[in-house]
Amino acid sequence: MTIGNNRSAPVALAASFAAALTVAAAGPASAELLTEKSLSLAQSLAMAQAAAETCKAQGYRVTVTVLGREGETRVVLRGDGASPHTVENSRRKAYTARTVRMSSADFAKRVADPATAPTASAQATLPGFIALAGALPVKVGDDVIGAIGVSGAPGGERDEVCAKAGLDKIAADLK
């Protein structure tokens, strides 16, 4: 055999390529489309309105943001007299709750807890995150399909009460 004149190498390479194509073609044939639940516009609007009305009845001027499954904005309602910063704050609270799959208040506790702070603090620096109470994930079972965030009531706990009122509005749909 002479080096540089190996005629069987291209044949072996072609056989390996054909085998790889056969395996690759066989894999996706059994793949299925995903079936996912998502928030409708009507559900998103109903949640936002219930949250805004709850806060307004308590004398708070708030903004409510509802996000969908992928963190996309579905609805933003800025109440009369709500401060300009509440728009961004409500979105960031909702994004945090959607992404970490827990209330933004629980995430804020993780940031403050020395046992979980290193990881949670690093997450809190990601774009769109904020470690403040006021948002809840929207779940169907364990599947997070969105989030609702409220900003403008004094102390994030009051914001979260309003977010819960919004979530309760569509609770029957989430079963």
RODO-2510 file (C-alpha; in nm, 4 decimals, decimal comma):
residues 175
     n   res          X          Y          Z
     1     m     0,0000     0,0000     0,0000
     2     t     0,1347     0,3387    -0,0955
     3     i     0,0718     0,6408     0,1247
     4     g    -0,1372     0,9003    -0,0588
     5     n    -0,2844     0,6446    -0,2977
     6     n    -0,5460     0,4751    -0,0758
     7     r    -0,8508     0,4208    -0,2971
     8     s    -1,0553     0,2471    -0,0264
     9     a    -1,0665     0,5590     0,1994
    10     p    -1,3290     0,7444    -0,0117
    11     v    -1,5451     0,4301    -0,0203
    12     a    -1,5251     0,3918     0,3586
    13     l    -1,6017     0,7599     0,4066
    14     a    -1,9052     0,7357     0,1785
    15     a    -2,0306     0,4289     0,3668
    16     s    -1,9934     0,6081     0,7017
    17     f    -2,1799     0,9115     0,5664
    18     a    -2,4635     0,6913     0,4347
    19     a    -2,4938     0,5167     0,7722
    20     a    -2,5079     0,8512     0,9535
    21     l    -2,7813     0,9755     0,7193
    22     t    -2,9822     0,6596     0,7791
    23     v    -2,9630     0,7021     1,1573
    24     a    -3,0439     1,0727     1,1365
    25     a    -3,3431     1,0121     0,9119
    26     a    -3,4799     0,7418     1,1417
    27     g    -3,4693     0,9603     1,4573
    28     p    -3,7087     1,2451     1,3740
    29     a    -3,9671     1,0122     1,2176
    30     s    -4,1009     0,9362     1,5665
    31     a    -4,1063     1,3014     1,6802
    32     e    -4,4364     1,4575     1,7825
    33     l    -4,5600     1,8138     1,7770
    34     l    -4,5809     1,9781     2,1169
    35     t    -4,9226     2,0539     2,2572
    36     e    -4,9070     2,3481     2,4952
    37     k    -5,1620     2,5561     2,6769
    38     s    -5,1310     2,9316     2,6392
    39     l    -5,3071     3,2341     2,7801
    40     s    -5,5647     3,3852     2,5492
    41     l    -5,6028     3,7595     2,5080
    42     a    -5,9387     3,7408     2,6890
    43     q    -5,7831     3,5590     2,9874
    44     s    -5,4882     3,7990     2,9967
    45     l    -5,7167     4,1015     2,9857
    46     a    -5,9504     3,9588     3,2524
    47     m    -5,6549     3,8981     3,4846
    48     a    -5,5113     4,2439     3,4294
    49     q    -5,8467     4,4154     3,4815
    50     a    -5,9211     4,2214     3,8019
    51     a    -5,5772     4,3046     3,9438
    52     a    -5,6039     4,6727     3,8486
    53     e    -5,9564     4,7033     3,9904
    54     t    -5,8516     4,5367     4,3167
    55     c    -5,5644     4,7793     4,3651
    56     k    -5,7752     5,0790     4,2618
    57     a    -6,0427     4,9827     4,5160
    58     q    -5,7700     4,9908     4,7824
    59     g    -5,6596     5,3364     4,6685
    60     y    -5,3458     5,2308     4,4786
    61     r    -5,2417     5,3563     4,1352
    62     v    -5,0765     5,0646     3,9623
    63     t    -4,9696     4,9145     3,6356
    64     v    -5,0423     4,5493     3,5609
    65     t    -4,8499     4,3413     3,3063
    66     v    -4,9466     3,9930     3,1920
    67     l    -4,6875     3,7846     3,0088
    68     g    -4,7411     3,4709     2,8033
    69     r    -4,5659     3,1360     2,7981
    70     e    -4,2486     3,2626     2,6301
    71     g    -4,2271     3,5791     2,8411
    72     e    -4,3898     3,7911     2,5717
    73     t    -4,6133     4,0795     2,6744
    74     r    -4,9823     3,9967     2,6380
    75     v    -5,1421     4,2942     2,8193
    76     v    -5,0271     4,6098     2,9972
    77     l    -5,2767     4,8274     3,1850
    78     r    -5,1443     5,1476     3,3349
    79     g    -5,3950     5,2843     3,5821
    80     d    -5,4875     5,6500     3,6034
    81     g    -5,2196     5,8312     3,7981
    82     a    -4,9767     5,5380     3,8066
    83     s    -4,6141     5,6523     3,8066
    84     p    -4,4208     5,6055     3,4820
    85     h    -4,1724     5,3595     3,6361
    86     t    -4,4534     5,1153     3,7219
    87     v    -4,4814     5,0040     3,3593
    88     e    -4,1271     4,8672     3,3499
    89     n    -4,1395     4,7460     3,7101
    90     s    -4,4549     4,5391     3,6560
    91     r    -4,3070     4,3833     3,3415
    92     r    -3,9800     4,2945     3,5154
    93     k    -4,1614     4,1468     3,8142
    94     a    -4,3761     3,9340     3,5835
    95     y    -4,0727     3,8291     3,3768
    96     t    -3,8927     3,7202     3,6930
    97     a    -4,1923     3,5158     3,8130
    98     r    -4,2323     3,3576     3,4685
    99     t    -3,8652     3,2727     3,4326
   100     v    -3,7942     3,1361     3,7812
   101     r    -4,1371     2,9692     3,8048
   102     m    -4,2162     3,1184     4,1476
   103     s    -4,3512     3,4408     4,2906
   104     s    -4,1190     3,7361     4,2594
   105     a    -4,1448     3,7682     4,6417
   106     d    -4,0048     3,4156     4,6820
   107     f    -3,7267     3,5028     4,4397
   108     a    -3,6467     3,8170     4,6421
   109     k    -3,6226     3,5972     4,9540
   110     r    -3,3776     3,3673     4,7712
   111     v    -3,1618     3,6684     4,6839
   112     a    -3,1572     3,7725     5,0514
   113     d    -3,0932     3,4201     5,1895
   114     p    -2,7187     3,3543     5,2382
   115     a    -2,7687     2,9882     5,1428
   116     t    -2,9167     3,0673     4,8007
   117     a    -2,7907     3,4229     4,7488
   118     p    -2,4895     3,3481     4,5264
   119     t    -2,6991     3,1841     4,2537
   120     a    -3,0090     3,3979     4,2991
   121     s    -2,8059     3,7201     4,3087
   122     a    -2,6405     3,6246     3,9823
   123     q    -2,9830     3,5563     3,8289
   124     a    -3,1075     3,8924     3,9573
   125     t    -2,8491     4,0656     3,7379
   126     l    -2,9865     3,9105     3,4188
   127     p    -3,1653     4,1533     3,1848
   128     g    -3,5338     4,1818     3,2691
   129     f    -3,5100     4,0408     3,6241
   130     i    -3,5959     4,2247     3,9451
   131     a    -3,6016     4,0912     4,3008
   132     l    -3,9181     4,2649     4,4239
   133     a    -4,2504     4,1230     4,5375
   134     g    -4,5573     4,1767     4,3206
   135     a    -4,5758     3,9017     4,0583
   136     l    -4,7023     3,5457     4,0346
   137     p    -4,6498     3,2749     3,7735
   138     v    -4,9603     3,1511     3,5921
   139     k    -4,9619     2,7710     3,6061
   140     v    -5,1639     2,4815     3,4716
   141     g    -5,0498     2,2067     3,7056
   142     d    -4,6709     2,2422     3,7077
   143     d    -4,6617     2,3993     3,3603
   144     v    -4,5929     2,7747     3,3734
   145     i    -4,7905     2,9405     3,0939
   146     g    -4,7319     3,3034     3,1882
   147     a    -4,7123     3,5516     3,4745
   148     i    -4,8875     3,8569     3,6133
   149     g    -4,6966     4,1469     3,7651
   150     v    -4,8216     4,4552     3,9492
   151     s    -4,6325     4,7685     4,0465
   152     g    -4,7377     5,0851     4,2255
   153     a    -4,8847     4,9850     4,5607
   154     p    -4,6607     5,0629     4,8575
   155     g    -4,4553     4,7556     4,9383
   156     g    -4,4580     4,4677     4,6942
   157     e    -4,6817     4,2552     4,9154
   158     r    -4,9809     4,4761     4,8295
   159     d    -4,8942     4,4426     4,4602
   160     e    -4,8948     4,0649     4,4997
   161     v    -5,2410     4,0704     4,6616
   162     c    -5,3695     4,2441     4,3484
   163     a    -5,1844     3,9993     4,1222
   164     k    -5,3491     3,7137     4,3140
   165     a    -5,6911     3,8699     4,2521
   166     g    -5,6105     3,8668     3,8807
   167     l    -5,4992     3,5052     3,8937
   168     d    -5,8120     3,4095     4,0876
   169     k    -6,0230     3,5641     3,8109
   170     i    -5,9237     3,2869     3,5694
   171     a    -5,8546     3,0087     3,8229
   172     a    -6,1302     2,7885     3,6786
   173     d    -5,9588     2,8015     3,3365
   174     l    -5,6297     2,6758     3,4800
   175     k    -5,7457     2,3273     3,5749
***
